[in-house]
């Protein structure tokens, strides 16, 4: 519900994925990039290893991406990173867009989720802020 309040505050009535606001689904982006998309959100050792593997995969597929290990501390930090990469792709027109048939539904209903159109994180060089205490944000 916070999202709807934010959209209403900014006068957004078109939720089809165009203009300033983008809905993202981190697991969908991970699948497109052929990285683990499940089993990384909890605090178990297996999930911690999965987050480290995902972060390592992002670094491997996008050598220009400079990110601290803190992004893999928990699922929230990793999702935030993945979402920011997906939104960046959307601003570069590198995500799937709603088709002409889908757009009216996306405008009225739940929106249209941005999914990258590329398999590898092949974006322009981009440095992510070095947040050493990302867990303090949650």
DSSP file (Angstrom, degrees, kcal/mol; ACC not computed):
  #  RESIDUE AA STRUCTURE BP1 BP2  ACC     N-H-->O    O-->H-N    N-H-->O    O-->H-N    TCO  KAPPA ALPHA  PHI   PSI    X-CA   Y-CA   Z-CA
    1    1 A X     >        0   0    0      0, 0.0     4,-1.9     0, 0.0     5,-0.2   0.000 360.0 360.0 360.0 -26.3    0.0    0.0    0.0
    2    2 A X  H  >  +     0   0    0      1,-0.2     4,-2.4     2,-0.2     5,-0.2   0.873 360.0  55.4 -62.3 -34.9    2.9    2.4    0.5
    3    3 A X  H  > S+     0   0    0      1,-0.2     4,-2.8     2,-0.2    -1,-0.2   0.932 105.9  49.7 -63.5 -45.0    3.7    2.2   -3.2
    4    4 A X  H  > S+     0   0    0      1,-0.2     4,-2.6     2,-0.2    -1,-0.2   0.891 110.7  50.4 -61.9 -38.6    0.1    3.3   -4.1
    5    5 A X  H  X S+     0   0    0     -4,-1.9     4,-2.4     2,-0.2    -1,-0.2   0.908 111.2  49.0 -64.9 -41.2    0.4    6.2   -1.7
    6    6 A X  H  X S+     0   0    0     -4,-2.4     4,-1.4     2,-0.2    -2,-0.2   0.926 112.7  47.1 -63.4 -45.5    3.8    7.2   -3.2
    7    7 A X  H  <>S+     0   0    0     -4,-2.8     5,-2.8     1,-0.2     3,-0.2   0.914 112.7  49.3 -63.2 -42.7    2.3    7.0   -6.8
    8    8 A X  H ><5S+     0   0    0     -4,-2.6     3,-1.5     1,-0.2    -1,-0.2   0.904 106.9  55.8 -63.2 -40.8   -0.7    9.0   -5.8
    9    9 A X  H 3<5S+     0   0    0     -4,-2.4    -1,-0.2     1,-0.3    -2,-0.2   0.837 111.7  43.9 -60.2 -32.6    1.4   11.6   -4.1
   10   10 A X  T 3<5S-     0   0    0     -4,-1.4    -1,-0.3    -3,-0.2    -2,-0.2   0.316 115.9-114.7 -96.5   8.3    3.3   12.0   -7.4
   11   11 A X  T < 5 +     0   0    0     -3,-1.5     2,-0.6     1,-0.2    -3,-0.2   0.753  56.6 162.0  70.0  24.7    0.1   12.0   -9.5
   12   12 A X      < +     0   0    0     -5,-2.8    -1,-0.2     1,-0.2    -2,-0.1  -0.689  11.9 154.7 -83.5 119.9    1.0    8.8  -11.3
   13   13 A X        +     0   0    0     -2,-0.6     2,-0.8     1,-0.1    -1,-0.2   0.552  58.1  74.8-114.3 -18.2   -2.1    7.2  -12.9
   14   14 A X        +     0   0    0      1,-0.1     3,-0.3     4,-0.1     4,-0.2  -0.860  49.9 171.0-100.3 107.6   -0.3    5.2  -15.6
   15   15 A X        +     0   0    0     -2,-0.8    97,-1.1    91,-0.4    92,-0.2  -0.032  42.8 113.0-104.8  30.7    1.4    2.2  -14.1
   16   16 A X  S    S-     0   0    0     95,-0.2    82,-0.6     2,-0.1    -1,-0.2   0.441  95.6 -96.7 -84.7   1.2    2.3    0.6  -17.4
   17   17 A X  S    S+     0   0    0      1,-0.3     2,-0.3    -3,-0.3    -2,-0.1   0.690  83.2 121.8  96.8  20.0    6.0    1.0  -16.8
   18   18 A X    >   +     0   0    0     -4,-0.2     3,-0.7    79,-0.1    -1,-0.3  -0.753  59.5   6.1-111.1 161.2    6.7    4.2  -18.7
   19   19 A X  T 3  S-     0   0    0     -2,-0.3     0, 0.0     1,-0.2     0, 0.0  -0.529 119.6 -14.5  75.6-126.9    8.1    7.6  -17.6
   20   20 A X  T 3  S+     0   0    0     -2,-0.3     2,-0.4     1,-0.1    -1,-0.2   0.763 116.1  63.2 -89.4 -27.3    9.4    8.0  -14.0
   21   21 A X    <   -     0   0    0     -3,-0.7     2,-0.4   -14,-0.0    -4,-0.2  -0.858  57.2-176.9-111.8 133.2    8.2    5.0  -12.0
   22   22 A X        -     0   0    0     -2,-0.4     2,-0.5    -6,-0.1    91,-0.1  -0.982  18.4-144.3-129.7 135.4    9.1    1.4  -12.7
   23   23 A X  E     -a  113   0A   0     89,-0.7    91,-3.6    -2,-0.4     2,-0.3  -0.858  26.3-170.0 -96.1 131.6    7.9   -1.8  -11.0
   24   24 A X  E     -a  114   0A   0     -2,-0.5     2,-0.4    89,-0.2    91,-0.1  -0.867  23.2-157.4-123.9 157.2   10.6   -4.4  -10.8
   25   25 A X    >>  -     0   0    0     89,-0.7     4,-1.7    -2,-0.3     3,-1.0  -0.879   9.9-161.4-131.4  96.1   10.8   -8.0   -9.8
   26   26 A X  H 3> S+     0   0    0     -2,-0.4     4,-2.6     1,-0.3     5,-0.2   0.842  89.4  54.6 -52.0 -40.8   14.3   -8.9   -8.7
   27   27 A X  H 3> S+     0   0    0      1,-0.2     4,-2.3     2,-0.2    -1,-0.3   0.876 106.3  53.0 -63.0 -35.6   13.9  -12.7   -9.1
   28   28 A X  H <> S+     0   0    0     -3,-1.0     4,-2.1     2,-0.2    -1,-0.2   0.896 109.5  48.1 -65.2 -39.9   12.8  -12.1  -12.7
   29   29 A X  H  X S+     0   0    0     -4,-1.7     4,-2.1     2,-0.2    -2,-0.2   0.922 110.6  51.7 -65.2 -43.8   15.9  -10.1  -13.4
   30   30 A X  H  <>S+     0   0    0     -4,-2.6     5,-2.9     1,-0.2    -2,-0.2   0.909 109.2  50.2 -60.4 -41.8   18.1  -12.7  -11.8
   31   31 A X  H ><5S+     0   0    0     -4,-2.3     3,-1.5     1,-0.2    -1,-0.2   0.920 109.3  51.0 -62.3 -42.9   16.5  -15.4  -14.0
   32   32 A X  H 3<5S+     0   0    0     -4,-2.1    -1,-0.2     1,-0.3    -2,-0.2   0.877 111.7  47.7 -61.6 -36.2   17.1  -13.4  -17.1
   33   33 A X  T 3<5S-     0   0    0     -4,-2.1    -1,-0.3    -5,-0.1    -2,-0.2   0.390 116.5-118.5 -85.3   4.1   20.7  -13.0  -16.1
   34   34 A X  T < 5 +     0   0    0     -3,-1.5     2,-0.3     1,-0.2    -3,-0.2   0.890  69.7 131.8  59.4  43.9   20.9  -16.7  -15.4
   35   35 A X  S   <S-     0   0    0     -5,-2.9    -1,-0.2    -6,-0.1    -2,-0.1  -0.814  70.8 -74.3-117.0 161.8   21.7  -16.3  -11.7
   36   36 A X        +     0   0    0     -2,-0.3    -1,-0.1     1,-0.1    -5,-0.0  -0.316  45.9 178.9 -54.9 129.4   20.1  -18.0   -8.7
   37   37 A X        +     0   0    0     -7,-0.1     2,-0.3    -6,-0.1    -1,-0.1   0.364  57.5  52.2-118.3   4.2   16.7  -16.5   -8.2
   38   38 A X  S    S+     0   0    0      1,-0.1    -1,-0.0     2,-0.0    -2,-0.0  -0.946  90.8  34.1-136.5 157.5   15.5  -18.4   -5.2
   39   39 A X  S    S+     0   0    0     -2,-0.3    11,-0.3     1,-0.0    -1,-0.1   0.867  83.1  99.5  73.1  38.5   16.7  -19.3   -1.7
   40   40 A X        +     0   0    0     -3,-0.1    11,-0.1    10,-0.1    -1,-0.0   0.399  58.2  77.8-130.4   0.7   18.7  -16.2   -0.9
   41   41 A X  S    S+     0   0    0     33,-0.1    34,-0.7    34,-0.1    35,-0.2   0.774  77.7  75.5 -88.2 -27.3   16.3  -14.1    1.4
   42   42 A X  S    S-     0   0    0     32,-0.1    33,-0.1    33,-0.1     0, 0.0  -0.150  83.7-114.9 -82.8 178.8   16.6  -15.9    4.8
   43   43 A X  S    S+     0   0    0      4,-0.1    -1,-0.1    31,-0.1    -2,-0.0   0.289  72.2 120.8 -98.6  10.2   19.5  -15.7    7.3
   44   44 A X  S  > S-     0   0    0      1,-0.1     4,-2.4     4,-0.0     5,-0.2  -0.300  77.3-111.2 -70.4 158.2   20.5  -19.4    7.0
   45   45 A X  H  > S+     0   0    0      1,-0.2     4,-2.3     2,-0.2     5,-0.2   0.876 118.8  54.4 -57.2 -38.0   24.1  -20.2    5.9
   46   46 A X  H  > S+     0   0    0      1,-0.2     4,-2.1     2,-0.2    -1,-0.2   0.908 109.8  46.1 -62.8 -41.1   22.7  -21.7    2.6
   47   47 A X  H  > S+     0   0    0      2,-0.2     4,-2.3     1,-0.2    -1,-0.2   0.872 110.3  53.7 -70.0 -36.5   20.9  -18.4    1.9
   48   48 A X  H  X S+     0   0    0     -4,-2.4     4,-2.1     1,-0.2    -2,-0.2   0.913 110.0  47.9 -62.4 -41.8   24.0  -16.4    2.8
   49   49 A X  H  X S+     0   0    0     -4,-2.3     4,-2.3     2,-0.2    -2,-0.2   0.887 109.3  53.7 -65.4 -38.9   26.1  -18.5    0.4
   50   50 A X  H  X S+     0   0    0     -4,-2.1     4,-2.5   -11,-0.3    -2,-0.2   0.910 108.5  49.4 -62.2 -41.9   23.4  -18.0   -2.3
   51   51 A X  H  X S+     0   0    0     -4,-2.3     4,-2.7     2,-0.2     5,-0.2   0.917 110.9  49.5 -63.5 -42.6   23.6  -14.2   -1.9
   52   52 A X  H  X S+     0   0    0     -4,-2.1     4,-2.5     1,-0.2    -1,-0.2   0.899 111.4  50.0 -62.3 -39.5   27.4  -14.3   -2.1
   53   53 A X  H  X S+     0   0    0     -4,-2.3     4,-2.4     2,-0.2    -2,-0.2   0.904 110.8  48.8 -65.2 -42.3   27.1  -16.4   -5.3
   54   54 A X  H  X S+     0   0    0     -4,-2.5     4,-2.5     2,-0.2    -2,-0.2   0.938 112.6  47.6 -63.0 -46.9   24.6  -13.9   -6.8
   55   55 A X  H  X S+     0   0    0     -4,-2.7     4,-2.3     1,-0.2    -2,-0.2   0.912 112.5  49.9 -62.1 -41.8   26.8  -11.0   -6.0
   56   56 A X  H  X S+     0   0    0     -4,-2.5     4,-2.3    -5,-0.2    -1,-0.2   0.894 110.0  51.4 -61.9 -39.6   29.8  -12.8   -7.5
   57   57 A X  H  X S+     0   0    0     -4,-2.4     4,-2.6     2,-0.2    -2,-0.2   0.893 108.8  50.3 -64.7 -40.5   27.8  -13.6  -10.6
   58   58 A X  H  X S+     0   0    0     -4,-2.5     4,-1.8     1,-0.2     7,-0.2   0.919 111.6  48.4 -62.6 -43.0   26.8   -9.9  -11.0
   59   59 A X  H  < S+     0   0    0     -4,-2.3     6,-0.2     1,-0.2    -2,-0.2   0.887 113.4  47.7 -64.4 -38.6   30.4   -8.9  -10.7
   60   60 A X  H  < S+     0   0    0     -4,-2.3     3,-0.4     1,-0.2    -2,-0.2   0.920 116.0  42.3 -68.6 -43.6   31.5  -11.5  -13.2
   61   61 A X  H  < S+     0   0    0     -4,-2.6     2,-0.3     1,-0.3    -1,-0.2   0.717 125.8  35.1 -76.7 -21.4   28.8  -10.7  -15.7
   62   62 A X    ><  +     0   0    0     -4,-1.8     3,-2.5    -5,-0.2    -1,-0.3  -0.668  66.3 176.1-133.1  78.1   29.3   -6.9  -15.3
   63   63 A X  T 3  S+     0   0    0     -3,-0.4    -1,-0.1     1,-0.3    -2,-0.1   0.754  79.5  62.0 -57.2 -24.8   33.0   -6.3  -14.6
   64   64 A X  T 3  S+     0   0    0     59,-0.2     2,-0.6    -3,-0.1    62,-0.6   0.589  81.0 100.9 -78.3  -8.0   32.4   -2.5  -14.5
   65   65 A X  E <   -b  126   0B   0     -3,-2.5     2,-0.7    -6,-0.2    62,-0.2  -0.680  54.9-168.5 -81.4 119.4   30.1   -2.9  -11.5
   66   66 A X  E     +b  127   0B   0     60,-0.9    62,-1.5    -2,-0.6     2,-0.4  -0.922  20.3 156.3-111.8 108.2   31.9   -2.0   -8.3
   67   67 A X        -     0   0    0     -2,-0.7    63,-0.1    60,-0.1     2,-0.1  -0.983  38.5-119.4-134.4 143.6   29.9   -3.0   -5.3
   68   68 A X    >   -     0   0    0     -2,-0.4     3,-1.6    61,-0.3     4,-0.2  -0.414  29.1-113.8 -76.5 157.3   30.9   -3.7   -1.7
   69   69 A X  G >  S+     0   0    0      1,-0.3     3,-2.3     2,-0.2     4,-0.1   0.706 105.5  84.3 -61.0 -20.4   30.2   -7.1   -0.2
   70   70 A X  G >  S+     0   0    0      1,-0.3     3,-1.7     2,-0.2     4,-0.4   0.750  74.8  70.9 -58.1 -24.4   27.7   -5.4    2.2
   71   71 A X  G <  S+     0   0    0     -3,-1.6     3,-0.3     1,-0.3    -1,-0.3   0.723  97.6  50.6 -65.8 -19.4   25.1   -5.7   -0.5
   72   72 A X  G <  S+     0   0    0     -3,-2.3    -1,-0.3    -4,-0.2    -2,-0.2   0.296  79.8  99.3 -99.0   9.0   25.0   -9.5    0.1
   73   73 A X  S <  S-     0   0    0     -3,-1.7     2,-0.3     1,-0.1    -1,-0.2   0.887  98.5  -5.9 -62.7 -39.0   24.6   -9.1    3.9
   74   74 A X  S  > S-     0   0    0     -4,-0.4     4,-1.8    -3,-0.3     5,-0.2  -0.944  76.0 -99.3-149.2 170.5   20.8   -9.7    3.6
   75   75 A X  H  > S+     0   0    0    -34,-0.7     4,-2.7    -2,-0.3     5,-0.2   0.810 116.5  59.3 -63.7 -31.2   18.1  -10.2    1.0
   76   76 A X  H  > S+     0   0    0      2,-0.2     4,-2.4     1,-0.2    -1,-0.2   0.936 106.4  46.0 -64.5 -46.6   17.0   -6.6    1.2
   77   77 A X  H  > S+     0   0    0      2,-0.2     4,-2.0     1,-0.2    -2,-0.2   0.911 115.1  46.8 -63.2 -42.6   20.3   -5.2    0.3
   78   78 A X  H  X S+     0   0    0     -4,-1.8     4,-2.7     2,-0.2     5,-0.2   0.916 111.7  50.6 -67.5 -42.7   20.7   -7.6   -2.6
   79   79 A X  H  X S+     0   0    0     -4,-2.7     4,-2.9     1,-0.2     5,-0.2   0.893 108.7  53.2 -60.2 -39.4   17.2   -6.9   -3.9
   80   80 A X  H  X S+     0   0    0     -4,-2.4     4,-2.3     2,-0.2    -1,-0.2   0.914 110.6  46.7 -62.7 -42.4   17.9   -3.2   -3.7
   81   81 A X  H  X S+     0   0    0     -4,-2.0     4,-2.2     2,-0.2    -2,-0.2   0.942 114.3  46.4 -63.8 -47.6   21.0   -3.6   -5.9
   82   82 A X  H  X S+     0   0    0     -4,-2.7     4,-2.2     1,-0.2    -2,-0.2   0.905 112.8  50.6 -62.2 -42.2   19.2   -5.9   -8.4
   83   83 A X  H  X S+     0   0    0     -4,-2.9     4,-2.8     1,-0.2     5,-0.2   0.905 109.3  50.8 -63.1 -41.3   16.2   -3.4   -8.5
   84   84 A X  H  X S+     0   0    0     -4,-2.3     4,-2.2     1,-0.2    -1,-0.2   0.891 110.5  48.9 -66.4 -37.1   18.5   -0.5   -9.1
   85   85 A X  H  X S+     0   0    0     -4,-2.2     4,-2.0     2,-0.2    -1,-0.2   0.895 112.8  48.4 -66.1 -38.9   20.2   -2.3  -12.0
   86   86 A X  H  X S+     0   0    0     -4,-2.2     4,-2.2     2,-0.2    -2,-0.2   0.908 111.8  48.2 -68.3 -42.3   16.9   -3.2  -13.5
   87   87 A X  H  X S+     0   0    0     -4,-2.8     4,-2.4     2,-0.2    -2,-0.2   0.898 109.3  53.8 -65.3 -39.0   15.6    0.3  -13.2
   88   88 A X  H  X S+     0   0    0     -4,-2.2     4,-0.9    -5,-0.2    -1,-0.2   0.922 108.8  49.0 -60.0 -42.4   18.7    1.6  -14.8
   89   89 A X  H ><>S+     0   0    0     -4,-2.0     5,-3.0     1,-0.2     3,-0.6   0.897 109.1  53.5 -61.8 -39.5   18.1   -0.8  -17.7
   90   90 A X  H ><5S+     0   0    0     -4,-2.2     3,-1.7     1,-0.2     5,-0.2   0.893 105.2  52.9 -63.4 -39.5   14.6    0.5  -17.9
   91   91 A X  H 3<5S+     0   0    0     -4,-2.4    -1,-0.2     1,-0.3    -2,-0.2   0.712 109.6  50.2 -69.3 -18.1   15.8    4.1  -18.2
   92   92 A X  T <<5S-     0   0    0     -4,-0.9    -1,-0.3    -3,-0.6    -2,-0.2   0.227 119.4-112.1 -99.1  11.7   18.0    3.0  -21.0
   93   93 A X  T < 5S+     0   0    0     -3,-1.7    -3,-0.2     1,-0.1    -2,-0.1   0.876  81.4 127.5  58.3  40.3   15.0    1.3  -22.8
   94   94 A X      < +     0   0    0     -5,-3.0    23,-2.6    -8,-0.1    24,-0.4  -0.048  48.9  78.7-117.4  30.6   16.6   -2.1  -22.1
   95   95 A X  B    S-C  116   0C   0     21,-0.3    21,-0.3    -6,-0.2     2,-0.2  -0.904  92.3 -88.8-127.9 161.1   13.7   -3.8  -20.5
   96   96 A X        -     0   0    0     19,-3.1    19,-0.5    -2,-0.3     2,-0.3  -0.481  45.7-150.2 -66.3 138.8   10.5   -5.4  -21.9
   97   97 A X        -     0   0    0     -2,-0.2     2,-0.1    17,-0.1   -80,-0.1  -0.759  26.4 -89.6-108.3 157.0    7.8   -2.8  -22.3
   98   98 A X        -     0   0    0    -82,-0.6    -1,-0.1    -2,-0.3    14,-0.0  -0.423  46.6-123.4 -62.1 136.4    4.1   -3.3  -22.1
   99   99 A X     >  -     0   0    0     -2,-0.1     4,-2.5     1,-0.1    -1,-0.1  -0.256  29.6 -98.5 -73.1 170.4    2.7   -4.1  -25.5
  100  100 A X  H  > S+     0   0    0      1,-0.2     4,-0.6     2,-0.2    -1,-0.1   0.860 127.9  48.0 -57.9 -35.6   -0.1   -1.9  -27.0
  101  101 A X  H  4 S+     0   0    0      1,-0.2     4,-0.5     2,-0.1    -1,-0.2   0.847 115.0  44.2 -74.7 -34.4   -2.6   -4.6  -25.8
  102  102 A X  H  > S+     0   0    0      1,-0.2     4,-2.3     2,-0.1     3,-0.4   0.785  95.3  77.7 -80.9 -28.3   -1.1   -4.8  -22.3
  103  103 A X  H  X S+     0   0    0     -4,-2.5     4,-2.4     1,-0.2     5,-0.2   0.874  89.5  52.5 -55.4 -47.1   -0.7   -1.1  -21.7
  104  104 A X  H  X S+     0   0    0     -4,-0.6     4,-1.6     1,-0.2    -1,-0.2   0.912 112.3  46.6 -58.6 -40.1   -4.3   -0.2  -20.9
  105  105 A X  H  > S+     0   0    0     -4,-0.5     4,-2.9    -3,-0.4     6,-0.4   0.917 112.2  50.6 -65.9 -42.9   -4.5   -3.0  -18.2
  106  106 A X  H  < S+     0   0    0     -4,-2.3   -91,-0.4     1,-0.2     5,-0.3   0.836 107.7  54.0 -64.0 -33.2   -1.1   -1.9  -16.8
  107  107 A X  H  < S+     0   0    0     -4,-2.4   -92,-0.3    -5,-0.2    -1,-0.2   0.894 119.5  31.8 -66.5 -39.6   -2.3    1.7  -16.5
  108  108 A X  H  < S+     0   0    0     -4,-1.6    -2,-0.2    -5,-0.2    -1,-0.2   0.822 123.5  31.9 -88.9 -34.7   -5.5    0.8  -14.6
  109  109 A X  S  < S-     0   0    0     -4,-2.9     3,-0.1    -5,-0.2    -3,-0.1   0.288 116.8 -31.8-107.0-135.4   -4.4   -2.2  -12.5
  110  110 A X  S    S-     0   0    0      1,-0.2     2,-0.1   -94,-0.0    -4,-0.1   0.432  84.5-117.6 -74.1   0.0   -1.2   -3.5  -10.9
  111  111 A X        -     0   0    0     -6,-0.4     2,-0.4    -5,-0.3   -95,-0.2  -0.441  31.1 -72.8  96.9-174.1    1.2   -2.1  -13.3
  112  112 A X        -     0   0    0    -97,-1.1   -89,-0.7    -2,-0.1     2,-0.4  -0.993  40.8-130.9-130.3 123.0    3.8   -3.7  -15.6
  113  113 A X  E     -a   23   0A   0     -2,-0.4     2,-0.3   -91,-0.1   -89,-0.2  -0.580  20.7-127.1 -79.6 129.0    6.9   -5.3  -14.2
  114  114 A X  E     -a   24   0A   0    -91,-3.6   -89,-0.7    -2,-0.4     2,-0.4  -0.585  28.3-176.7 -74.8 130.7   10.2   -4.3  -15.9
  115  115 A X        -     0   0    0    -19,-0.5   -19,-3.1    -2,-0.3   -86,-0.1  -0.999  30.8-109.1-128.7 131.4   12.3   -7.3  -17.1
  116  116 A X  B     -C   95   0C   0     -2,-0.4   -21,-0.3   -21,-0.3   -30,-0.1  -0.201  14.9-149.9 -57.8 147.4   15.7   -6.8  -18.6
  117  117 A X  S    S+     0   0    0    -23,-2.6     2,-0.3   -28,-0.0   -22,-0.2   0.397  75.1  74.5 -96.5   1.2   15.9   -7.6  -22.3
  118  118 A X        -     0   0    0    -24,-0.4    -2,-0.1     1,-0.1   -24,-0.0  -0.864  68.4-145.7-118.0 151.2   19.5   -8.7  -22.1
  119  119 A X  S    S+     0   0    0     -2,-0.3     2,-0.3   -86,-0.1    -1,-0.1   0.867  86.2  45.9 -82.0 -37.8   21.0  -11.9  -20.7
  120  120 A X  S    S-     0   0    0      2,-0.1     2,-2.9   -86,-0.0   -86,-0.1  -0.814  96.9-105.3-108.2 147.7   24.2  -10.5  -19.3
  121  121 A X        +     0   0    0     -2,-0.3     2,-1.2   -88,-0.1    -2,-0.0  -0.397  55.7 162.5 -69.7  74.0   24.4   -7.3  -17.3
  122  122 A X        +     0   0    0     -2,-2.9     2,-0.2   -60,-0.1    -1,-0.1  -0.549  17.7 135.3 -99.9  68.9   25.9   -5.4  -20.1
  123  123 A X        -     0   0    0     -2,-1.2   -59,-0.2     1,-0.2     3,-0.1  -0.611  61.6 -79.6-108.9 172.0   25.3   -1.8  -19.1
  124  124 A X        -     0   0    0     -2,-0.2    -1,-0.2     1,-0.2     0, 0.0  -0.253  69.2 -70.7 -64.6 157.7   27.5    1.2  -19.1
  125  125 A X        +     0   0    0     -3,-0.1     2,-0.3   -60,-0.1    -1,-0.2  -0.220  63.5 172.6 -51.8 136.5   30.1    1.6  -16.4
  126  126 A X  E     -b   65   0B   0    -62,-0.6   -60,-0.9    -3,-0.1     2,-0.5  -0.950  23.2-152.4-153.7 125.7   28.4    2.3  -13.1
  127  127 A X  E     -b   66   0B   0     -2,-0.3     2,-0.3   -62,-0.2   -60,-0.1  -0.894  14.5-144.7-105.0 128.0   29.7    2.6   -9.6
  128  128 A X        -     0   0    0    -62,-1.5   -60,-0.1    -2,-0.5    -2,-0.0  -0.685  34.3 -94.7 -88.1 141.2   27.4    1.8   -6.7
  129  129 A X        -     0   0    0     -2,-0.3     2,-1.4     1,-0.1   -61,-0.3  -0.245  38.2-115.0 -55.0 141.5   27.8    3.9   -3.5
  130  130 A X        +     0   0    0    -63,-0.1     2,-0.9    -3,-0.1    -1,-0.1  -0.653  39.0 179.7 -83.6  92.7   30.0    2.1   -1.0
  131  131 A X    >   -     0   0    0     -2,-1.4     3,-0.7     1,-0.2   -61,-0.1  -0.833   8.1-179.9 -96.0 105.4   27.5    1.5    1.8
  132  132 A X  T 3  S+     0   0    0     -2,-0.9     3,-0.2     1,-0.3    -1,-0.2   0.738  81.1  39.6 -79.4 -20.9   29.5   -0.3    4.5
  133  133 A X  T >   +     0   0    0      1,-0.1     3,-1.8    -3,-0.1     4,-0.3  -0.393  65.7 148.3-123.2  55.4   26.5   -0.6    6.9
  134  134 A X  G X   +     0   0    0     -3,-0.7     3,-1.6     1,-0.3     4,-0.3   0.795  68.6  66.1 -62.2 -27.5   23.7   -1.4    4.5
  135  135 A X  G >  S+     0   0    0      1,-0.3     3,-1.1     2,-0.2    -1,-0.3   0.745  88.5  68.3 -65.7 -21.2   22.0   -3.4    7.2
  136  136 A X  G <  S+     0   0    0     -3,-1.8    -1,-0.3     1,-0.2    -2,-0.2   0.687  87.6  68.0 -69.3 -16.8   21.5   -0.2    9.2
  137  137 A X  G <         0   0    0     -3,-1.6    -1,-0.2    -4,-0.3    -2,-0.2   0.713 360.0 360.0 -75.6 -18.9   19.0    0.9    6.5
  138  138 A X    <         0   0    0     -3,-1.1    -1,-0.2    -4,-0.3    -2,-0.2   0.417 360.0 360.0-111.1 360.0   16.5   -1.7    7.5
